[in-house]
Amino acid sequence: DVEETKKMIGNSKTLQGNMDPCALYLSEEQIRVKTKEMLDTFGYHRHIANLGHGLYPDTEKSKVKCFVDAVKEFGVRK
């Protein structure tokens, strides 16, 4: 649970993750939605957007690019 973890570690630590790599089998629109949901969960807390673990060998490069592009689009906090 991201909220519980943020409470435990405070604001001095950075969290990483937490997109399920299986999400990259979804459509590009669904990947964008899932990525935004993940980023919204972390909010303004220090966060490195990443997958929960590595890529599967058959993951399409276009889906990885979609994830990275969505992180760049939705991850900018002003």
Distance bins in CASP14 RR format, pairs under 12 A and 6 or more apart:
PFRMAT RR
TARGET T0000
AUTHOR 0000-0000-0000
RMODE 2
METHOD distances of the structure
MODEL  1
1 7 0 0 0 0 1 0 0 0 0 0 0
1 8 0 0 0 0 1 0 0 0 0 0 0
1 15 0 0 0 0 0 1 0 0 0 0 0
1 18 0 0 0 0 0 1 0 0 0 0 0
1 41 0 0 0 0 1 0 0 0 0 0 0
1 42 0 0 0 0 0 1 0 0 0 0 0
2 8 0 0 0 0 0 1 0 0 0 0 0
2 9 0 0 0 0 0 1 0 0 0 0 0
2 15 1 0 0 1 0 0 0 0 0 0 0
2 16 0 0 0 0 0 1 0 0 0 0 0
2 17 0 0 0 0 1 0 0 0 0 0 0
2 18 1 0 0 1 0 0 0 0 0 0 0
2 37 0 0 0 0 0 1 0 0 0 0 0
2 38 0 0 0 0 1 0 0 0 0 0 0
2 39 0 0 0 0 0 1 0 0 0 0 0
2 40 0 0 0 0 0 1 0 0 0 0 0
2 41 1 0 1 0 0 0 0 0 0 0 0
2 42 1 0 0 1 0 0 0 0 0 0 0
2 43 0 0 0 0 1 0 0 0 0 0 0
2 45 0 0 0 0 1 0 0 0 0 0 0
2 47 0 0 0 0 1 0 0 0 0 0 0
3 9 0 0 0 0 0 1 0 0 0 0 0
3 10 0 0 0 0 0 1 0 0 0 0 0
3 15 0 0 0 0 0 1 0 0 0 0 0
3 41 0 0 0 0 1 0 0 0 0 0 0
3 42 0 0 0 0 1 0 0 0 0 0 0
3 43 0 0 0 0 0 1 0 0 0 0 0
3 45 0 0 0 0 1 0 0 0 0 0 0
4 10 0 0 0 0 0 1 0 0 0 0 0
4 15 0 0 0 0 0 1 0 0 0 0 0
4 41 0 0 0 0 0 1 0 0 0 0 0
5 13 0 0 0 0 1 0 0 0 0 0 0
5 14 0 0 0 0 0 1 0 0 0 0 0
5 15 1 0 0 1 0 0 0 0 0 0 0
5 16 0 0 0 0 0 1 0 0 0 0 0
5 17 0 0 0 0 0 1 0 0 0 0 0
5 18 0 0 0 0 1 0 0 0 0 0 0
5 41 0 0 0 0 0 1 0 0 0 0 0
5 42 0 0 0 0 1 0 0 0 0 0 0
5 45 0 0 0 0 1 0 0 0 0 0 0
5 46 0 0 0 0 0 1 0 0 0 0 0
5 47 0 0 0 0 0 1 0 0 0 0 0
6 12 0 0 0 0 0 1 0 0 0 0 0
6 13 0 0 0 0 1 0 0 0 0 0 0
6 14 0 0 0 0 0 1 0 0 0 0 0
6 15 1 0 0 1 0 0 0 0 0 0 0
6 41 0 0 0 0 1 0 0 0 0 0 0
6 42 0 0 0 0 1 0 0 0 0 0 0
6 43 0 0 0 0 1 0 0 0 0 0 0
6 44 0 0 0 0 0 1 0 0 0 0 0
6 45 1 0 1 0 0 0 0 0 0 0 0
6 46 0 0 0 0 1 0 0 0 0 0 0
6 47 0 0 0 0 1 0 0 0 0 0 0
7 13 0 0 0 0 0 1 0 0 0 0 0
7 15 0 0 0 0 0 1 0 0 0 0 0
7 45 0 0 0 0 0 1 0 0 0 0 0
8 15 0 0 0 0 0 1 0 0 0 0 0
9 15 1 0 0 1 0 0 0 0 0 0 0
9 16 0 0 0 0 0 1 0 0 0 0 0
9 45 0 0 0 0 1 0 0 0 0 0 0
9 46 0 0 0 0 1 0 0 0 0 0 0
9 47 0 0 0 0 0 1 0 0 0 0 0
10 45 0 0 0 0 1 0 0 0 0 0 0
10 46 0 0 0 0 1 0 0 0 0 0 0
11 43 0 0 0 0 0 1 0 0 0 0 0
11 44 0 0 0 0 1 0 0 0 0 0 0
11 45 1 0 0 1 0 0 0 0 0 0 0
11 46 1 0 0 1 0 0 0 0 0 0 0
11 47 0 0 0 0 0 1 0 0 0 0 0
12 45 0 0 0 0 0 1 0 0 0 0 0
12 46 0 0 0 0 1 0 0 0 0 0 0
13 45 0 0 0 0 1 0 0 0 0 0 0
13 46 1 0 0 1 0 0 0 0 0 0 0
13 47 0 0 0 0 0 1 0 0 0 0 0
13 48 0 0 0 0 0 1 0 0 0 0 0
14 42 0 0 0 0 0 1 0 0 0 0 0
14 45 0 0 0 0 1 0 0 0 0 0 0
14 46 1 0 1 0 0 0 0 0 0 0 0
14 47 1 0 0 1 0 0 0 0 0 0 0
14 48 1 0 0 1 0 0 0 0 0 0 0
14 49 0 0 0 0 0 1 0 0 0 0 0
14 50 0 0 0 0 0 1 0 0 0 0 0
15 38 0 0 0 0 0 1 0 0 0 0 0
15 39 0 0 0 0 0 1 0 0 0 0 0
15 41 0 0 0 0 0 1 0 0 0 0 0
15 42 1 0 0 1 0 0 0 0 0 0 0
15 43 0 0 0 0 0 1 0 0 0 0 0
15 44 0 0 0 0 0 1 0 0 0 0 0
15 45 1 0 0 1 0 0 0 0 0 0 0
15 46 1 0 0 1 0 0 0 0 0 0 0
15 47 1 0 1 0 0 0 0 0 0 0 0
15 48 1 0 0 1 0 0 0 0 0 0 0
15 49 0 0 0 0 1 0 0 0 0 0 0
15 50 0 0 0 0 1 0 0 0 0 0 0
15 52 0 0 0 0 0 1 0 0 0 0 0
16 38 0 0 0 0 0 1 0 0 0 0 0
16 42 0 0 0 0 1 0 0 0 0 0 0
16 45 0 0 0 0 0 1 0 0 0 0 0
16 46 0 0 0 0 1 0 0 0 0 0 0
16 47 1 0 0 1 0 0 0 0 0 0 0
16 48 1 0 1 0 0 0 0 0 0 0 0
16 49 0 0 0 0 1 0 0 0 0 0 0
16 50 1 0 1 0 0 0 0 0 0 0 0
16 51 0 0 0 0 1 0 0 0 0 0 0
16 52 0 0 0 0 1 0 0 0 0 0 0
16 53 0 0 0 0 0 1 0 0 0 0 0
17 23 0 0 0 0 0 1 0 0 0 0 0
17 35 0 0 0 0 0 1 0 0 0 0 0
17 38 1 0 0 1 0 0 0 0 0 0 0
17 39 0 0 0 0 0 1 0 0 0 0 0
17 41 0 0 0 0 0 1 0 0 0 0 0
17 42 0 0 0 0 1 0 0 0 0 0 0
17 45 0 0 0 0 0 1 0 0 0 0 0
17 47 1 0 0 1 0 0 0 0 0 0 0
17 48 1 0 0 1 0 0 0 0 0 0 0
17 49 1 0 0 1 0 0 0 0 0 0 0
17 50 1 0 1 0 0 0 0 0 0 0 0
17 51 1 0 0 1 0 0 0 0 0 0 0
17 52 1 0 1 0 0 0 0 0 0 0 0
17 53 0 0 0 0 1 0 0 0 0 0 0
17 54 0 0 0 0 0 1 0 0 0 0 0
17 67 0 0 0 0 0 1 0 0 0 0 0
17 71 0 0 0 0 0 1 0 0 0 0 0
18 34 0 0 0 0 0 1 0 0 0 0 0
18 35 0 0 0 0 0 1 0 0 0 0 0
18 37 0 0 0 0 0 1 0 0 0 0 0
18 38 1 0 0 1 0 0 0 0 0 0 0
18 39 0 0 0 0 0 1 0 0 0 0 0
18 41 1 0 0 1 0 0 0 0 0 0 0
18 42 0 0 0 0 1 0 0 0 0 0 0
18 45 0 0 0 0 0 1 0 0 0 0 0
18 47 0 0 0 0 1 0 0 0 0 0 0
18 48 0 0 0 0 0 1 0 0 0 0 0
18 49 0 0 0 0 1 0 0 0 0 0 0
18 50 1 0 0 1 0 0 0 0 0 0 0
18 51 0 0 0 0 1 0 0 0 0 0 0
18 52 1 0 1 0 0 0 0 0 0 0 0
18 53 0 0 0 0 1 0 0 0 0 0 0
19 26 0 0 0 0 0 1 0 0 0 0 0
19 30 0 0 0 0 0 1 0 0 0 0 0
19 31 0 0 0 0 1 0 0 0 0 0 0
19 32 0 0 0 0 0 1 0 0 0 0 0
19 33 0 0 0 0 0 1 0 0 0 0 0
19 34 1 0 0 1 0 0 0 0 0 0 0
19 35 1 0 0 1 0 0 0 0 0 0 0
19 36 0 0 0 0 0 1 0 0 0 0 0
19 37 0 0 0 0 1 0 0 0 0 0 0
19 38 1 0 1 0 0 0 0 0 0 0 0
19 39 0 0 0 0 1 0 0 0 0 0 0
19 41 0 0 0 0 0 1 0 0 0 0 0
19 42 0 0 0 0 0 1 0 0 0 0 0
19 47 0 0 0 0 0 1 0 0 0 0 0
19 48 0 0 0 0 0 1 0 0 0 0 0
19 49 1 0 0 1 0 0 0 0 0 0 0
19 50 1 0 0 1 0 0 0 0 0 0 0
19 51 1 0 1 0 0 0 0 0 0 0 0
19 52 1 0 0 1 0 0 0 0 0 0 0
19 53 0 0 0 0 1 0 0 0 0 0 0
19 54 0 0 0 0 0 1 0 0 0 0 0
19 55 0 0 0 0 0 1 0 0 0 0 0
19 63 0 0 0 0 0 1 0 0 0 0 0
19 64 0 0 0 0 0 1 0 0 0 0 0
19 66 0 0 0 0 0 1 0 0 0 0 0
19 67 1 0 0 1 0 0 0 0 0 0 0
19 68 0 0 0 0 0 1 0 0 0 0 0
19 70 0 0 0 0 1 0 0 0 0 0 0
19 71 0 0 0 0 1 0 0 0 0 0 0
19 74 0 0 0 0 0 1 0 0 0 0 0
20 26 0 0 0 0 1 0 0 0 0 0 0
20 30 0 0 0 0 0 1 0 0 0 0 0
20 31 0 0 0 0 0 1 0 0 0 0 0
20 34 0 0 0 0 1 0 0 0 0 0 0
20 35 0 0 0 0 0 1 0 0 0 0 0
20 37 0 0 0 0 0 1 0 0 0 0 0
20 38 0 0 0 0 1 0 0 0 0 0 0
20 50 0 0 0 0 0 1 0 0 0 0 0
20 51 1 0 0 1 0 0 0 0 0 0 0
20 52 1 0 0 1 0 0 0 0 0 0 0
20 53 0 0 0 0 1 0 0 0 0 0 0
20 54 0 0 0 0 0 1 0 0 0 0 0
20 55 0 0 0 0 0 1 0 0 0 0 0
20 56 0 0 0 0 0 1 0 0 0 0 0
20 67 0 0 0 0 0 1 0 0 0 0 0
21 31 0 0 0 0 0 1 0 0 0 0 0
21 34 0 0 0 0 0 1 0 0 0 0 0
21 50 0 0 0 0 1 0 0 0 0 0 0
21 51 1 0 1 0 0 0 0 0 0 0 0
21 52 1 0 0 1 0 0 0 0 0 0 0
21 53 1 0 0 1 0 0 0 0 0 0 0
21 54 1 0 1 0 0 0 0 0 0 0 0
21 55 1 0 1 0 0 0 0 0 0 0 0
21 56 1 0 1 0 0 0 0 0 0 0 0
21 57 0 0 0 0 0 1 0 0 0 0 0
21 58 0 0 0 0 0 1 0 0 0 0 0
21 59 1 0 0 1 0 0 0 0 0 0 0
21 63 0 0 0 0 1 0 0 0 0 0 0
21 64 0 0 0 0 1 0 0 0 0 0 0
21 67 0 0 0 0 1 0 0 0 0 0 0
22 30 0 0 0 0 0 1 0 0 0 0 0
22 31 0 0 0 0 0 1 0 0 0 0 0
22 34 0 0 0 0 0 1 0 0 0 0 0
22 51 0 0 0 0 1 0 0 0 0 0 0
22 52 0 0 0 0 0 1 0 0 0 0 0
22 53 0 0 0 0 0 1 0 0 0 0 0
22 54 0 0 0 0 0 1 0 0 0 0 0
22 55 0 0 0 0 0 1 0 0 0 0 0
22 56 1 0 0 1 0 0 0 0 0 0 0
22 58 0 0 0 0 0 1 0 0 0 0 0
22 59 0 0 0 0 1 0 0 0 0 0 0
22 63 0 0 0 0 0 1 0 0 0 0 0
23 29 0 0 0 0 0 1 0 0 0 0 0
23 30 1 0 0 1 0 0 0 0 0 0 0
23 31 1 0 0 1 0 0 0 0 0 0 0
23 32 0 0 0 0 0 1 0 0 0 0 0
23 33 0 0 0 0 1 0 0 0 0 0 0
23 34 1 0 1 0 0 0 0 0 0 0 0
23 35 0 0 0 0 1 0 0 0 0 0 0
23 36 0 0 0 0 0 1 0 0 0 0 0
23 37 0 0 0 0 1 0 0 0 0 0 0
23 38 0 0 0 0 1 0 0 0 0 0 0
23 51 0 0 0 0 1 0 0 0 0 0 0
23 52 0 0 0 0 1 0 0 0 0 0 0
23 55 0 0 0 0 0 1 0 0 0 0 0
23 56 0 0 0 0 0 1 0 0 0 0 0
23 59 0 0 0 0 0 1 0 0 0 0 0
23 63 0 0 0 0 1 0 0 0 0 0 0
23 64 0 0 0 0 0 1 0 0 0 0 0
23 66 0 0 0 0 0 1 0 0 0 0 0
23 67 1 0 0 1 0 0 0 0 0 0 0
23 70 0 0 0 0 0 1 0 0 0 0 0
24 30 0 0 0 0 1 0 0 0 0 0 0
24 31 1 0 0 1 0 0 0 0 0 0 0
24 32 0 0 0 0 0 1 0 0 0 0 0
24 34 0 0 0 0 1 0 0 0 0 0 0
24 35 0 0 0 0 0 1 0 0 0 0 0
24 51 1 0 0 1 0 0 0 0 0 0 0
24 52 0 0 0 0 0 1 0 0 0 0 0
24 54 0 0 0 0 0 1 0 0 0 0 0
24 55 1 0 0 1 0 0 0 0 0 0 0
24 56 1 0 0 1 0 0 0 0 0 0 0
24 57 0 0 0 0 0 1 0 0 0 0 0
24 58 0 0 0 0 1 0 0 0 0 0 0
24 59 1 0 1 0 0 0 0 0 0 0 0
24 60 1 0 0 1 0 0 0 0 0 0 0
24 61 0 0 0 0 0 1 0 0 0 0 0
24 62 0 0 0 0 1 0 0 0 0 0 0
24 63 1 0 1 0 0 0 0 0 0 0 0
24 64 1 0 0 1 0 0 0 0 0 0 0
24 65 0 0 0 0 0 1 0 0 0 0 0
24 66 0 0 0 0 1 0 0 0 0 0 0
24 67 1 0 0 1 0 0 0 0 0 0 0
24 68 0 0 0 0 0 1 0 0 0 0 0
24 70 0 0 0 0 0 1 0 0 0 0 0
25 31 0 0 0 0 1 0 0 0 0 0 0
25 34 0 0 0 0 0 1 0 0 0 0 0
25 55 0 0 0 0 0 1 0 0 0 0 0
25 56 0 0 0 0 1 0 0 0 0 0 0
25 58 0 0 0 0 1 0 0 0 0 0 0
25 59 1 0 0 1 0 0 0 0 0 0 0
25 60 0 0 0 0 1 0 0 0 0 0 0
25 62 0 0 0 0 0 1 0 0 0 0 0
25 63 1 0 0 1 0 0 0 0 0 0 0
25 64 0 0 0 0 0 1 0 0 0 0 0
25 66 0 0 0 0 0 1 0 0 0 0 0
25 67 0 0 0 0 0 1 0 0 0 0 0
26 32 0 0 0 0 1 0 0 0 0 0 0
26 33 0 0 0 0 1 0 0 0 0 0 0
26 34 1 0 0 1 0 0 0 0 0 0 0
26 35 0 0 0 0 0 1 0 0 0 0 0
26 59 0 0 0 0 0 1 0 0 0 0 0
26 60 0 0 0 0 0 1 0 0 0 0 0
26 63 1 0 0 1 0 0 0 0 0 0 0
26 66 0 0 0 0 1 0 0 0 0 0 0
26 67 0 0 0 0 0 1 0 0 0 0 0
26 70 0 0 0 0 0 1 0 0 0 0 0
27 33 0 0 0 0 1 0 0 0 0 0 0
27 34 0 0 0 0 0 1 0 0 0 0 0
27 60 0 0 0 0 0 1 0 0 0 0 0
27 62 0 0 0 0 0 1 0 0 0 0 0
27 63 0 0 0 0 1 0 0 0 0 0 0
27 66 0 0 0 0 1 0 0 0 0 0 0
28 34 0 0 0 0 0 1 0 0 0 0 0
28 35 0 0 0 0 0 1 0 0 0 0 0
28 60 0 0 0 0 1 0 0 0 0 0 0
28 62 1 0 0 1 0 0 0 0 0 0 0
28 63 1 0 0 1 0 0 0 0 0 0 0
28 64 0 0 0 0 0 1 0 0 0 0 0
28 65 0 0 0 0 1 0 0 0 0 0 0
28 66 1 0 1 0 0 0 0 0 0 0 0
28 67 0 0 0 0 1 0 0 0 0 0 0
28 68 0 0 0 0 0 1 0 0 0 0 0
28 69 0 0 0 0 1 0 0 0 0 0 0
28 70 0 0 0 0 1 0 0 0 0 0 0
29 35 0 0 0 0 0 1 0 0 0 0 0
29 36 0 0 0 0 0 1 0 0 0 0 0
29 63 0 0 0 0 0 1 0 0 0 0 0
29 66 0 0 0 0 1 0 0 0 0 0 0
29 70 0 0 0 0 0 1 0 0 0 0 0
30 36 0 0 0 0 0 1 0 0 0 0 0
30 37 0 0 0 0 0 1 0 0 0 0 0
30 63 0 0 0 0 0 1 0 0 0 0 0
30 66 0 0 0 0 1 0 0 0 0 0 0
30 67 0 0 0 0 0 1 0 0 0 0 0
30 70 0 0 0 0 0 1 0 0 0 0 0
31 37 0 0 0 0 0 1 0 0 0 0 0
31 38 0 0 0 0 0 1 0 0 0 0 0
31 51 0 0 0 0 0 1 0 0 0 0 0
31 59 0 0 0 0 0 1 0 0 0 0 0
31 60 0 0 0 0 0 1 0 0 0 0 0
31 62 0 0 0 0 1 0 0 0 0 0 0
31 63 1 0 0 1 0 0 0 0 0 0 0
31 64 0 0 0 0 1 0 0 0 0 0 0
31 65 0 0 0 0 1 0 0 0 0 0 0
31 66 1 0 1 0 0 0 0 0 0 0 0
31 67 1 0 1 0 0 0 0 0 0 0 0
31 68 0 0 0 0 0 1 0 0 0 0 0
31 69 0 0 0 0 1 0 0 0 0 0 0
31 70 1 0 0 1 0 0 0 0 0 0 0
31 71 0 0 0 0 0 1 0 0 0 0 0
31 73 0 0 0 0 0 1 0 0 0 0 0
31 74 0 0 0 0 0 1 0 0 0 0 0
32 38 0 0 0 0 0 1 0 0 0 0 0
32 39 0 0 0 0 0 1 0 0 0 0 0
32 63 0 0 0 0 0 1 0 0 0 0 0
32 65 0 0 0 0 0 1 0 0 0 0 0
32 66 1 0 0 1 0 0 0 0 0 0 0
32 67 0 0 0 0 1 0 0 0 0 0 0
32 68 0 0 0 0 0 1 0 0 0 0 0
32 69 0 0 0 0 1 0 0 0 0 0 0
32 70 1 0 1 0 0 0 0 0 0 0 0
32 71 0 0 0 0 1 0 0 0 0 0 0
32 72 0 0 0 0 0 1 0 0 0 0 0
32 73 0 0 0 0 1 0 0 0 0 0 0
32 74 1 0 0 1 0 0 0 0 0 0 0
32 75 0 0 0 0 0 1 0 0 0 0 0
33 39 0 0 0 0 0 1 0 0 0 0 0
33 40 0 0 0 0 0 1 0 0 0 0 0
33 66 0 0 0 0 0 1 0 0 0 0 0
33 67 0 0 0 0 0 1 0 0 0 0 0
33 70 0 0 0 0 1 0 0 0 0 0 0
33 74 0 0 0 0 1 0 0 0 0 0 0
34 40 0 0 0 0 0 1 0 0 0 0 0
34 41 0 0 0 0 0 1 0 0 0 0 0
34 49 0 0 0 0 0 1 0 0 0 0 0
34 51 0 0 0 0 0 1 0 0 0 0 0
34 63 0 0 0 0 0 1 0 0 0 0 0
34 66 0 0 0 0 0 1 0 0 0 0 0
34 67 0 0 0 0 1 0 0 0 0 0 0
34 70 0 0 0 0 1 0 0 0 0 0 0
34 71 0 0 0 0 0 1 0 0 0 0 0
34 74 0 0 0 0 0 1 0 0 0 0 0
35 41 0 0 0 0 0 1 0 0 0 0 0
35 42 0 0 0 0 0 1 0 0 0 0 0
35 49 1 0 0 1 0 0 0 0 0 0 0
35 50 0 0 0 0 0 1 0 0 0 0 0
35 51 0 0 0 0 0 1 0 0 0 0 0
35 63 0 0 0 0 0 1 0 0 0 0 0
35 64 0 0 0 0 0 1 0 0 0 0 0
35 65 0 0 0 0 0 1 0 0 0 0 0
35 66 0 0 0 0 1 0 0 0 0 0 0
35 67 1 0 1 0 0 0 0 0 0 0 0
35 68 0 0 0 0 1 0 0 0 0 0 0
35 69 0 0 0 0 1 0 0 0 0 0 0
35 70 1 1 0 0 0 0 0 0 0 0 0
35 71 1 0 0 1 0 0 0 0 0 0 0
35 72 0 0 0 0 1 0 0 0 0 0 0
35 73 0 0 0 0 1 0 0 0 0 0 0
35 74 1 0 0 1 0 0 0 0 0 0 0
35 75 0 0 0 0 1 0 0 0 0 0 0
36 42 0 0 0 0 0 1 0 0 0 0 0
36 43 0 0 0 0 0 1 0 0 0 0 0
36 49 0 0 0 0 0 1 0 0 0 0 0
36 67 0 0 0 0 0 1 0 0 0 0 0
36 69 0 0 0 0 0 1 0 0 0 0 0
36 70 1 0 0 1 0 0 0 0 0 0 0
36 71 0 0 0 0 1 0 0 0 0 0 0
36 72 0 0 0 0 0 1 0 0 0 0 0
36 73 0 0 0 0 1 0 0 0 0 0 0
36 74 1 0 1 0 0 0 0 0 0 0 0
36 75 0 0 0 0 1 0 0 0 0 0 0
36 76 0 0 0 0 0 1 0 0 0 0 0
37 43 0 0 0 0 0 1 0 0 0 0 0
37 49 0 0 0 0 0 1 0 0 0 0 0
37 70 0 0 0 0 0 1 0 0 0 0 0
37 74 0 0 0 0 1 0 0 0 0 0 0
38 47 0 0 0 0 1 0 0 0 0 0 0
38 48 0 0 0 0 0 1 0 0 0 0 0
38 49 1 0 0 1 0 0 0 0 0 0 0
38 50 0 0 0 0 1 0 0 0 0 0 0
38 51 0 0 0 0 1 0 0 0 0 0 0
38 52 0 0 0 0 1 0 0 0 0 0 0
38 67 0 0 0 0 1 0 0 0 0 0 0
38 70 0 0 0 0 1 0 0 0 0 0 0
38 71 0 0 0 0 1 0 0 0 0 0 0
38 74 0 0 0 0 1 0 0 0 0 0 0
38 75 0 0 0 0 1 0 0 0 0 0 0
39 45 0 0 0 0 0 1 0 0 0 0 0
39 47 1 0 0 1 0 0 0 0 0 0 0
39 48 0 0 0 0 0 1 0 0 0 0 0
39 49 1 0 0 1 0 0 0 0 0 0 0
39 50 0 0 0 0 0 1 0 0 0 0 0
39 67 0 0 0 0 0 1 0 0 0 0 0
39 70 0 0 0 0 1 0 0 0 0 0 0
39 71 1 0 0 1 0 0 0 0 0 0 0
39 72 0 0 0 0 0 1 0 0 0 0 0
39 73 0 0 0 0 1 0 0 0 0 0 0
39 74 1 0 1 0 0 0 0 0 0 0 0
39 75 1 0 1 0 0 0 0 0 0 0 0
39 76 0 0 0 0 1 0 0 0 0 0 0
39 77 0 0 0 0 1 0 0 0 0 0 0
40 47 0 0 0 0 0 1 0 0 0 0 0
40 49 0 0 0 0 0 1 0 0 0 0 0
40 70 0 0 0 0 0 1 0 0 0 0 0
40 74 1 0 0 1 0 0 0 0 0 0 0
40 75 0 0 0 0 1 0 0 0 0 0 0
40 77 0 0 0 0 0 1 0 0 0 0 0
41 47 0 0 0 0 1 0 0 0 0 0 0
41 49 0 0 0 0 0 1 0 0 0 0 0
41 74 0 0 0 0 0 1 0 0 0 0 0
41 75 0 0 0 0 0 1 0 0 0 0 0
42 48 0 0 0 0 1 0 0 0 0 0 0
42 49 1 0 0 1 0 0 0 0 0 0 0
42 50 0 0 0 0 0 1 0 0 0 0 0
42 71 0 0 0 0 0 1 0 0 0 0 0
42 74 0 0 0 0 0 1 0 0 0 0 0
42 75 0 0 0 0 1 0 0 0 0 0 0
42 77 0 0 0 0 1 0 0 0 0 0 0
43 49 0 0 0 0 0 1 0 0 0 0 0
43 74 0 0 0 0 0 1 0 0 0 0 0
43 75 0 0 0 0 1 0 0 0 0 0 0
43 77 1 0 0 1 0 0 0 0 0 0 0
44 75 0 0 0 0 0 1 0 0 0 0 0
44 76 0 0 0 0 0 1 0 0 0 0 0
44 77 1 0 1 0 0 0 0 0 0 0 0
44 78 0 0 0 0 0 1 0 0 0 0 0
45 77 0 0 0 0 1 0 0 0 0 0 0
46 77 0 0 0 0 0 1 0 0 0 0 0
47 71 0 0 0 0 0 1 0 0 0 0 0
47 74 0 0 0 0 0 1 0 0 0 0 0
47 75 0 0 0 0 1 0 0 0 0 0 0
47 77 0 0 0 0 1 0 0 0 0 0 0
48 71 0 0 0 0 1 0 0 0 0 0 0
48 75 0 0 0 0 0 1 0 0 0 0 0
49 67 0 0 0 0 1 0 0 0 0 0 0
49 68 0 0 0 0 1 0 0 0 0 0 0
49 69 0 0 0 0 0 1 0 0 0 0 0
49 70 0 0 0 0 1 0 0 0 0 0 0
49 71 1 0 1 0 0 0 0 0 0 0 0
49 72 0 0 0 0 1 0 0 0 0 0 0
49 73 0 0 0 0 0 1 0 0 0 0 0
49 74 0 0 0 0 1 0 0 0 0 0 0
49 75 1 0 0 1 0 0 0 0 0 0 0
49 76 0 0 0 0 0 1 0 0 0 0 0
49 77 0 0 0 0 0 1 0 0 0 0 0
50 64 0 0 0 0 0 1 0 0 0 0 0
50 67 0 0 0 0 1 0 0 0 0 0 0
50 68 0 0 0 0 0 1 0 0 0 0 0
50 71 0 0 0 0 1 0 0 0 0 0 0
51 59 0 0 0 0 1 0 0 0 0 0 0
51 63 0 0 0 0 0 1 0 0 0 0 0
51 64 0 0 0 0 1 0 0 0 0 0 0
51 67 1 0 0 1 0 0 0 0 0 0 0
51 68 0 0 0 0 0 1 0 0 0 0 0
51 71 0 0 0 0 0 1 0 0 0 0 0
52 67 0 0 0 0 0 1 0 0 0 0 0
54 64 0 0 0 0 0 1 0 0 0 0 0
54 67 0 0 0 0 0 1 0 0 0 0 0
55 61 0 0 0 0 1 0 0 0 0 0 0
55 63 0 0 0 0 1 0 0 0 0 0 0
55 64 1 0 0 1 0 0 0 0 0 0 0
55 67 0 0 0 0 1 0 0 0 0 0 0
55 68 0 0 0 0 0 1 0 0 0 0 0
56 63 0 0 0 0 0 1 0 0 0 0 0
56 64 0 0 0 0 0 1 0 0 0 0 0
58 64 0 0 0 0 0 1 0 0 0 0 0
59 65 0 0 0 0 0 1 0 0 0 0 0
59 66 0 0 0 0 0 1 0 0 0 0 0
59 67 0 0 0 0 1 0 0 0 0 0 0
60 66 0 0 0 0 1 0 0 0 0 0 0
60 67 0 0 0 0 0 1 0 0 0 0 0
61 67 0 0 0 0 0 1 0 0 0 0 0
61 68 0 0 0 0 0 1 0 0 0 0 0
62 68 0 0 0 0 0 1 0 0 0 0 0
62 69 0 0 0 0 0 1 0 0 0 0 0
63 69 0 0 0 0 0 1 0 0 0 0 0
63 70 0 0 0 0 0 1 0 0 0 0 0
64 70 0 0 0 0 0 1 0 0 0 0 0
64 71 0 0 0 0 0 1 0 0 0 0 0
65 71 0 0 0 0 0 1 0 0 0 0 0
65 72 0 0 0 0 0 1 0 0 0 0 0
66 72 0 0 0 0 0 1 0 0 0 0 0
66 73 0 0 0 0 0 1 0 0 0 0 0
66 74 0 0 0 0 0 1 0 0 0 0 0
67 73 0 0 0 0 0 1 0 0 0 0 0
67 74 0 0 0 0 0 1 0 0 0 0 0
67 75 0 0 0 0 0 1 0 0 0 0 0
68 74 0 0 0 0 0 1 0 0 0 0 0
68 75 0 0 0 0 0 1 0 0 0 0 0
69 75 0 0 0 0 0 1 0 0 0 0 0
70 76 0 0 0 0 0 1 0 0 0 0 0
71 77 0 0 0 0 0 1 0 0 0 0 0
END
